């Protein structure tokens, strides 16, 4: 049975630096890549939401939203 590989942020950024011909990460270190990684994660989250793709198999607890609140989101 095949398993899905688990990628962590540092591995993804290592791949990105290699694809940008900067294996030593002298031009594109992690701190330069993090904003782009966050942009990609936000886009992926939006794709999942638009296509009703569940992210986990667990059910979260209820969130109480006060009256007159028009939107909720993730903490920065």
KEVOMI-119482 format. One line per 3 residues: number of its first residue (from 1); for each residue x, y, z of C-alpha. Coordinates in Angstrom, 1 decimal. Each point is the difference from the previous one (the first is absolute). Layout:
NUM) X Y Z ~ ...
//
This chain:
1) 0.0 0.0 0.0 ~ 1.5 3.4 -1.1 ~ 0.1 2.8 2.5
4) -0.2 3.7 -0.8 ~ 3.3 1.8 0.7 ~ -0.1 2.6 2.7
7) 1.7 3.2 -1.0 ~ 1.0 2.6 2.5 ~ 0.6 3.6 -0.8
10) 3.8 -0.2 0.1 ~ 0.0 -2.9 -2.5 ~ -2.3 1.9 -2.3
13) 2.2 3.1 0.2 ~ 3.1 -2.2 -0.6 ~ -1.6 -1.3 -3.2
16) -0.9 3.6 -1.1 ~ 3.5 1.2 0.6 ~ 1.4 -2.9 -2.0
19) -2.4 0.8 -2.9 ~ 1.1 3.6 0.1 ~ 3.7 -1.2 -0.4
22) 0.8 1.1 3.6 ~ 0.7 -3.2 1.9 ~ 2.1 1.9 2.6
25) -3.0 2.3 0.6 ~ 2.3 3.0 -0.2 ~ -2.5 2.0 -2.2
28) -3.2 -1.6 1.2 ~ 0.4 -0.9 3.7 ~ -3.0 -1.2 2.0
31) -0.8 3.6 1.2 ~ -0.4 1.1 -3.6 ~ -2.1 -3.0 -1.0
34) -2.4 0.1 2.9 ~ -2.4 2.7 -1.4 ~ -0.3 -2.0 -3.2
37) -0.6 -3.2 1.9 ~ -2.8 1.7 1.9 ~ -1.5 1.4 -3.2
40) 0.0 -3.6 -1.5 ~ -1.6 -1.4 3.2 ~ -2.7 2.7 -0.1
43) -0.7 -0.8 -3.7 ~ -0.1 -3.7 0.8 ~ -2.4 0.6 2.9
46) -2.3 2.1 -2.3 ~ 0.1 -2.8 -2.6 ~ -1.0 -2.6 2.6
49) -2.8 2.3 1.3 ~ -1.4 0.7 -3.5 ~ 0.0 -3.7 -0.8
52) -1.3 -1.2 3.3 ~ 3.1 -2.1 0.6 ~ 0.5 -1.0 3.6
55) 3.4 0.7 1.5 ~ -0.2 -2.4 2.9 ~ -2.0 -3.1 1.0
58) -0.8 1.4 3.4 ~ -3.0 2.2 1.0 ~ 0.9 3.2 1.8
61) -1.9 1.5 2.9 ~ -2.7 2.6 -0.5 ~ 1.1 3.6 -0.2
64) -2.2 2.6 1.7 ~ -0.3 3.1 -2.1 ~ -1.3 3.2 1.7
67) -3.0 1.8 -1.6 ~ 0.8 2.6 -2.7 ~ 3.3 -1.8 -1.0
70) 0.1 -0.2 -3.8 ~ 3.1 -2.3 -0.4 ~ 2.4 -2.2 1.8
73) 3.4 -1.2 -1.0 ~ 3.3 -1.4 1.1 ~ 2.3 1.7 2.5
76) 3.1 1.5 -1.6
//
